[in-house]
Amino acid sequence: MSKIQTGITKYLSDGRFAAKLLPDNICYLCQQPTAALVCGHCEQDCLFFNLPSCDYNLLNWPVIRNALVTASYTQLRAPAYYQWPLDYLVREFKYGQPQLAATLAGWFCRYGLNSNHGLPDCLLPVPTSIWRYILRQYHQTSLLSTGLSRILGIPTINNWAQRSTLGKGWRSHQQGLGRKARLANLKQAYTLTDTPLPEHVAIIDDVITTGSTVATLSKMLHKRYPTMHIEVWTIAVTPLKAHSTLQLPGRQLASQAKC
């Protein structure tokens, strides 16, 4: 069993998450009895990317690469499109169900990573504003990153960048904005702190839409650290059009897994 598989098993079986289960231990999706937040049957029915075909890097697929803003990162990892049930689970996670971090982190490691590829030295969650933190009472990308850290045994650095709260013409959120508007909005949205960073990092975000946020952050990192190897890890990418040829059900991928 690989380091990734061992970490997933240990994390999802951690007793601290038992109290987070739904009433009567029912599946979050199908409502059937289960010992996990999402049962194995629902997980196996989900469609995930056939990542071995692109060497576990979505930038090797033109249909995805061409839909994203040009950036300074060289690898993009995600287990699936932003479609059912991941779209539902991610929305729930962002808006009031932080306990789903364990499930989403586990799925990312199971379907989005390969143990033959070198892991980054640290994880960098996309910063949130203080107002959004107060509203939600948690920082979802930090929770996701912490879950990944527990599985993989690599640290999360939360104070690597800050999100601005003021600025003329600046909007505090990206939802509903097109690509050009997102890029203009982000020019004054983030600042890097003085926290030293290693040479190999992964930026963590919950969903990639146009890629504007991670493009901005990766360019800022590359400007300060020209030799830095930057990856982007996310739970899902929003497609212009989902391509069925890129996807396989979880049960088929699990049977093919070698990591």
C-alpha positions as CSV (number, residue, x, y, z in Angstrom):
1,M,0.0,0.0,0.0
2,S,1.4,3.4,-1.0
3,K,1.9,6.4,1.2
4,I,-1.1,8.1,-0.4
5,Q,-3.4,5.1,0.2
6,T,-2.2,4.6,3.7
7,G,-2.8,8.3,4.5
8,I,-6.3,8.2,3.1
9,T,-7.3,5.1,5.1
10,K,-5.9,6.6,8.3
11,Y,-7.5,10.0,7.8
12,L,-10.9,8.8,6.9
13,S,-11.0,6.3,9.8
14,D,-9.9,8.9,12.4
15,G,-12.2,8.9,15.3
16,R,-12.4,12.7,15.4
17,F,-14.6,12.6,12.3
18,A,-17.0,10.0,13.6
19,A,-18.9,12.7,15.4
20,K,-19.3,14.6,12.2
21,L,-21.3,11.9,10.5
22,L,-24.9,12.7,9.4
23,P,-27.7,11.5,11.7
24,D,-28.0,7.7,11.8
25,N,-24.8,7.4,9.7
26,I,-26.5,7.9,6.4
27,C,-24.8,8.7,3.1
28,Y,-24.7,12.4,2.2
29,L,-25.8,11.5,-1.4
30,C,-28.1,8.4,-1.4
31,Q,-29.2,8.5,2.2
32,Q,-28.4,4.8,2.7
33,P,-26.7,3.6,5.9
34,T,-22.9,4.0,5.8
35,A,-19.9,4.4,8.0
36,A,-18.6,7.2,5.9
37,L,-20.0,10.6,4.8
38,V,-20.4,9.3,1.3
39,C,-20.8,5.6,0.8
40,G,-18.6,3.4,-1.4
41,H,-21.4,2.8,-3.9
42,C,-21.9,6.5,-4.6
43,E,-18.1,7.0,-4.8
44,Q,-17.8,4.2,-7.3
45,D,-20.6,5.6,-9.5
46,C,-18.9,9.0,-9.7
47,L,-17.1,10.0,-12.9
48,F,-13.5,10.9,-12.4
49,F,-10.8,11.9,-14.8
50,N,-8.8,9.1,-16.5
51,L,-5.6,10.8,-15.3
52,P,-3.1,8.1,-16.3
53,S,-3.8,9.1,-19.9
54,C,-2.4,12.6,-19.3
55,D,0.3,11.7,-16.8
56,Y,-1.8,13.1,-13.9
57,N,-1.5,16.6,-15.3
58,L,-4.6,18.3,-16.7
59,L,-2.5,20.8,-18.6
60,N,-1.6,18.0,-20.9
61,W,-5.2,17.9,-22.1
62,P,-5.7,20.8,-24.6
63,V,-9.5,20.9,-24.0
64,I,-8.8,21.9,-20.4
65,R,-5.5,23.8,-20.8
66,N,-7.0,26.1,-23.5
67,A,-9.9,27.1,-21.4
68,L,-7.7,28.5,-18.6
69,V,-5.8,31.8,-18.1
70,T,-2.1,31.6,-19.0
71,A,-0.2,31.2,-15.8
72,S,3.2,30.3,-14.2
73,Y,2.3,26.9,-12.8
74,T,3.3,23.8,-14.7
75,Q,1.0,21.1,-13.3
76,L,-2.7,21.1,-12.6
77,R,-4.2,18.2,-10.7
78,A,-7.9,17.6,-10.1
79,P,-9.9,14.4,-9.8
80,A,-13.0,15.5,-11.8
81,Y,-15.2,18.0,-13.5
82,Y,-17.4,20.3,-11.5
83,Q,-20.5,18.3,-12.1
84,W,-22.7,16.0,-10.0
85,P,-22.0,15.0,-7.3
86,L,-18.8,17.0,-6.8
87,D,-20.5,20.3,-7.6
88,Y,-23.1,19.5,-4.8
89,L,-20.5,18.3,-2.3
90,V,-18.2,21.3,-2.9
91,R,-21.1,23.8,-2.5
92,E,-22.1,22.1,0.7
93,F,-18.5,22.2,1.9
94,K,-18.2,25.9,1.1
95,Y,-21.5,26.9,2.7
96,G,-21.8,25.3,6.0
97,Q,-20.6,21.7,5.9
98,P,-16.8,21.8,6.8
99,Q,-16.8,18.1,7.8
100,L,-16.8,17.3,4.0
101,A,-13.2,18.3,3.9
102,A,-12.1,14.8,4.8
103,T,-14.1,13.2,2.0
104,L,-13.0,15.7,-0.6
105,A,-9.3,15.4,0.5
106,G,-9.5,11.7,0.3
107,W,-11.0,11.6,-3.1
108,F,-8.4,14.1,-4.4
109,C,-5.6,11.8,-3.2
110,R,-7.3,8.6,-4.4
111,Y,-8.2,9.9,-7.9
112,G,-6.0,13.0,-8.5
113,L,-2.5,11.8,-7.4
114,N,-0.1,9.1,-8.3
115,S,2.6,7.9,-5.8
116,N,5.2,7.8,-8.6
117,H,5.2,11.6,-8.9
118,G,7.1,13.6,-6.4
119,L,5.0,15.6,-3.9
120,P,5.5,19.3,-3.2
121,D,7.3,20.5,-0.1
122,C,4.3,22.4,1.2
123,L,0.7,23.2,0.4
124,L,-0.5,26.8,0.0
125,P,-4.3,27.3,0.4
126,V,-5.8,30.2,-1.5
127,P,-6.4,33.0,1.0
128,T,-9.8,34.2,1.9
129,S,-11.0,37.6,3.2
130,I,-11.6,38.3,6.8
131,W,-15.2,39.1,6.1
132,R,-15.8,35.8,4.3
133,Y,-14.1,34.0,7.2
134,I,-16.4,35.7,9.7
135,L,-19.5,34.9,7.6
136,R,-18.6,31.2,7.2
137,Q,-16.7,30.8,10.5
138,Y,-14.1,28.7,8.7
139,H,-11.7,28.9,5.7
140,Q,-12.6,26.1,3.4
141,T,-9.4,25.9,1.3
142,S,-7.4,25.9,4.5
143,L,-9.5,23.0,5.8
144,L,-9.0,21.2,2.5
145,S,-5.3,21.8,2.6
146,T,-5.0,20.6,6.2
147,G,-6.9,17.4,5.2
148,L,-4.4,16.8,2.4
149,S,-1.5,17.5,4.7
150,R,-2.7,14.8,7.2
151,I,-3.0,12.3,4.4
152,L,0.3,13.1,2.6
153,G,2.4,14.1,5.6
154,I,3.5,17.5,4.1
155,P,2.8,20.8,5.7
156,T,0.2,23.5,5.0
157,I,1.4,27.1,5.1
158,N,-1.6,29.4,5.7
159,N,0.2,32.8,6.1
160,W,2.0,32.8,2.8
161,A,-0.4,35.4,1.2
162,Q,-3.2,37.8,2.2
163,R,-6.4,38.8,0.6
164,S,-7.2,42.5,0.4
165,T,-10.3,43.9,2.0
166,L,-10.1,47.4,0.4
167,G,-9.4,48.9,-3.0
168,K,-11.0,51.2,-5.4
169,G,-13.1,49.2,-7.9
170,W,-12.2,45.9,-6.2
171,R,-14.9,43.3,-5.7
172,S,-14.7,40.9,-2.7
173,H,-15.7,37.9,-4.7
174,Q,-15.2,36.4,-8.2
175,Q,-18.6,34.7,-8.7
176,G,-20.4,35.9,-11.7
177,L,-17.4,37.6,-13.3
178,G,-16.0,36.8,-16.7
179,R,-12.3,36.1,-17.5
180,K,-11.3,39.7,-18.1
181,A,-13.3,41.0,-15.2
182,R,-11.7,38.4,-12.9
183,L,-8.2,39.3,-13.9
184,A,-8.8,43.0,-13.4
185,N,-10.4,42.3,-10.1
186,L,-7.5,40.2,-8.9
187,K,-4.7,42.7,-9.7
188,Q,-5.2,44.3,-6.3
189,A,-6.8,41.3,-4.4
190,Y,-3.7,39.5,-3.1
191,T,-0.3,40.3,-1.6
192,L,2.5,37.9,-0.6
193,T,3.8,37.9,2.9
194,D,7.4,37.6,4.0
195,T,7.0,34.0,4.9
196,P,9.9,32.0,3.3
197,L,8.7,29.2,0.9
198,P,10.5,26.1,-0.4
199,E,11.2,25.4,-4.1
200,H,8.3,23.1,-4.8
201,V,4.8,24.1,-3.8
202,A,1.2,23.4,-4.6
203,I,-1.5,26.1,-4.5
204,I,-4.8,24.6,-3.1
205,D,-8.2,25.8,-4.3
206,D,-11.6,24.2,-4.1
207,V,-12.8,24.8,-7.7
208,I,-11.0,26.1,-10.8
209,T,-13.3,28.1,-13.2
210,T,-11.2,30.3,-15.5
211,G,-8.1,29.8,-13.4
212,S,-7.7,33.6,-12.8
213,T,-7.1,33.3,-9.1
214,V,-4.4,30.7,-9.3
215,A,-2.9,32.4,-12.3
216,T,-2.5,35.6,-10.3
217,L,-1.1,33.9,-7.3
218,S,1.3,31.7,-9.3
219,K,2.7,34.7,-11.2
220,M,3.3,36.5,-7.9
221,L,5.2,33.5,-6.6
222,H,7.2,33.1,-9.8
223,K,8.2,36.8,-9.7
224,R,9.6,36.5,-6.2
225,Y,10.9,32.9,-6.7
226,P,11.9,32.5,-10.3
227,T,13.1,28.9,-10.0
228,M,10.1,27.8,-7.9
229,H,8.2,24.7,-9.2
230,I,4.5,25.5,-8.8
231,E,1.6,23.1,-9.0
232,V,-2.2,23.7,-8.6
233,W,-4.4,21.2,-6.8
234,T,-8.2,21.5,-6.9
235,I,-11.2,19.4,-6.2
236,A,-12.8,20.1,-9.6
237,V,-12.5,22.2,-12.8
238,T,-15.5,23.8,-14.4
239,P,-15.6,22.8,-18.1
240,L,-16.8,24.8,-21.0
241,K,-18.2,21.5,-22.1
242,A,-17.6,18.2,-20.2
243,H,-15.9,15.6,-22.4
244,S,-17.1,12.1,-21.6
245,T,-14.0,10.6,-23.2
246,L,-11.8,12.1,-20.4
247,Q,-13.9,10.4,-17.6
248,L,-14.3,6.9,-16.1
249,P,-16.4,5.7,-13.2
250,G,-14.6,5.3,-9.8
251,R,-15.0,1.5,-9.8
252,Q,-13.1,1.2,-13.1
253,L,-10.3,3.6,-12.0
254,A,-10.0,1.8,-8.7
255,S,-9.5,-1.5,-10.4
256,Q,-6.8,0.0,-12.6
257,A,-5.0,1.8,-9.8
258,K,-1.3,0.9,-9.3
259,C,-0.5,3.5,-6.6
